[in-house]
Amino acid sequence: MTAQLIAPKMHIPTYAFSRYSILPNRTNTLWQINKGVVQTLTILDSGDFITLGLWGPGDIVGLSLSNTYPYQMKCLTSVEVVPVMFEHWENLAPQLLTIVQSFEELTIIRSYKLVEESLARLLVWLSKKFGYAVDQGHLLNLQLTHQDLADILGTSRVTVTRLLKQFEEQGWLQRLRKKQMIISEEECWYYQI
């Protein structure tokens, strides 16, 4: 359920963006996500992209929330957003708390020295943040590619592919059609945050 930020009588346009498109950075405007997943990122002088966060329905993103330059908001799925104008920012306290907490969780996940542990923890985190409970665990239906996961963790696609196969052989990850996954919490308890 998306938080109501604007008076109900006001008509606020909804903007739709396709997968891998970039949300525009607008001065004095933030974006509230109604549908889909947005990756915020920056680029280092070396040319490497660094994931700053992953955001879904109800979350707020925008250049004004970051001191990072360059700052980019990439749609990992098809996305629908509404603008939150500057005059409505005083209502954002709950969403800002969520931003801080998600950023901290993702920072910890990326800090593990073993890529295997980082990927396992990322999958559990994604399945809880963006998935939903099924009999076998949590269904993750983001349709992320192996390259998407590698980019989030700062590793190679080949490593992610190898580890996903390993996790599947260990029985705590089940890959379904259309890049869906089921994460079995009973089998991966030792990876949980």
Salt bridges, closest charged atoms under 4 A:
ASP59 OD2 - LYS129 NZ 3.38
GLU117 OE2 - ARG121 NH2 2.95
ASP148 OD2 - ARG19 NH2 3.32
GLU168 OE1 - ARG175 NH2 3.06
GLU185 OE1 - LYS128 NZ 3.71
GLU185 OE2 - HIS138 ND1 2.52
